[in-house]
Amino acid sequence: ENASSRKDRAGLPVVFVRHQDETGVEGLYMDCWSGQLLGDFQDLPAFSTRPLYLGCGPRQPEWTLSMLHGYPNMPGATHVGESLGFSVCDSSGSVFPQACDWVGPAGPGSSLRFKFFADFLKWSPSEARHELSAKAGIWIPVRASTDLILREPDSSFEEPLWVQLAEQVGGSIVELAREHGLLIE
């Protein structure tokens, strides 16, 4: 496999849909690392080595920091899936002390079960109907385990997240990816 085809394959996005209601749909790009760690922005020893992902593509001058984590019962978290929680860090930063306590020596959690995102995607109801519907054929919705969603890559040579998801799901998704030359045999 050449470097160009690997880069093309790595560029295919995975979006986690975290919220949907009459105002629209919100999601997070799952595999767009900013190249920075949370410690580059905040003085939070518990999370300083955690990668910061770009939840909506290129980071804007003003952005919202959010956390996807394996603790839906953590104070301030919204339950967004099986064993999965989501927390938005508001301007007061009130969620951070709760998260730090959660992963501290007396807490029940691990900092390795957190992913941090700068901002998120938002679709209006009409955009969601147009782009996210099965008929549009732009996105392929799949269910994924919490472990896979929260997992960090072991190396830059690891298969992209979408490949891991496709292989986990199998069936027509794998066939479609092979048909377009996106999976290595």
N, C-alpha and C positions, 0 to 999 in steps of 0.2 A: 504494500500500500504506500502511495507517495504522500508527501506532506500536504499537498494541496487538497487531495480527496479527504484526508483526515480532518483538515481544517473545515472544509465544507460540511462534513458530517457533524462536527462538533458545534457548528453554528445553528443547527436546527433547535428551536426553543422548546422548552417544556414549561407550561404554565399551570400553576396550582390555583384553581378557582376557590377563593376563600369565602366569598359572600355573594349572594344573589337575592335580589328582591325587586320591587316595582321601580326602584330608582336606577337599576342597572346591575352590572356584574363587576366584581373586583377580583383581581388575581395577582399572582406574583410570578415573575420569571424565576425559575428554580435554578438555572445553571449559568447565570451571567455574573461571574465573580468580578468585583470592582478592581481587584489587584491590591486591595488594602484590607487591613485587619481592623476590627472594632477598636482596638487599643490606639489606632492612629487618630481617633476622634474623641474618645471618652476615657476618663481615668477610672476604669472598672477592672480591677485585677482579675475578677472571676471570669471575665469574658474577653480580656485583652488579645488573646490569640485566635479568637473566632473570626472567620472570614466575613467580610461585608459583601453581600450580593446586591446587584442592581435589580430591584424588583420590577422596574419598568423600562429598562434599557438605559440610555445615557442619563446620568444623574443631572438633575436640575439644580440651580443655585439654592433653592429652598426645597427641602424634602422631608418626608416623615420617616422616622426609623421604626421598623416593626420587627417582631420576632415570631417565628414559627417554631414550635417546640413540642416535646412529647409530654407536656404537663397540662392537660385541659383543666385540671382542678387548681392550678396555681392562681392565687388572688390576682384579679384583673384580667384573666385570660378568657377568651371566647372559645368554646368547644367547636372545632371546625372539621372534625373527622374522628375516626376510631383512634383513640389514644393520641390525639393531636390538638394542640391549643394554639391560639393566635393572640398576640398582645401588641397594641400600638403604644409607642412611647410618645406621650403628648409633650407639649412644650414645658411642662413642669418636671418631666422626667420621672414621674411617680412610679412607673412600672419597674424601673431599674432596681431600686432598693428591694422590691419584692422578689425580683428575679435573682438578685445577688443573694438574698436570704435563702431562696429556694435551693441554690446550688452551693451554699456555704457549708461549713463543717457540720452544723446541726440540721441542715436541710435535707430533704428527701431526693433532690435531683442532681443531675450532672450537667455541667456547662457544655458537654459534647452533644447533648440532645437539643441544642438551640441552633437555629439559623437566623441570621440577621439580614434585613433587607432595607435598602434605601428606596423608599417610595413603593408604589404598586401600580398596576394597570387598572384602568377603569373603562368599561364599555357602557354607553347609554343603552336603554332598552332597545332602541332601533338598531344600534350597532351590534348588540348582542344577538338579536334575531338574524341579522344579515351575516355576521361573521362566525358566530358560535353554533349555529344550527347544524344538525347533521347533514342537511341538504346542501349547505354551502361547501362542505368538503374541505374546509381550510384547516380545521383542527380535528383531531381524533381523540375523543374523550375516553379515558381509561381510569380504572381504580388502581391505586398503588398502596403498598404497605407503608406504615409510618416509618419503619426502619429504612426503607429505600428513599423516602422523601427527605429524611433528616441526615442521611449518610453523606459524608464528605468524600471526595475522590482520594484514592490512595496515591495516585500519581497522574502526571499529565498524559500518560500513555493509556490510561484507563478508558474504556468505552464511554461515550457521552451518556448522560442520563436518559435521553430518549431511546437509545439503543438498549439500555438495561431494562427500561419499561417495556419496549416492544418484545424483547426476548422473554420477559416475565409473562406478558399477556399471550403472546404467540398468535396462532391462527392467521386471520386475514391481514392483520397489521404487519406481521413478519413477511407475509407474501407480498404485500404492497411495497414494503421497503426493499425487498430483494428485486422486485420488478423494476424499481427505479435505480438499482445499483447502489443503494445506501447501506446495505449490510454486507459484510465480508463473509464469504462462504467458508 
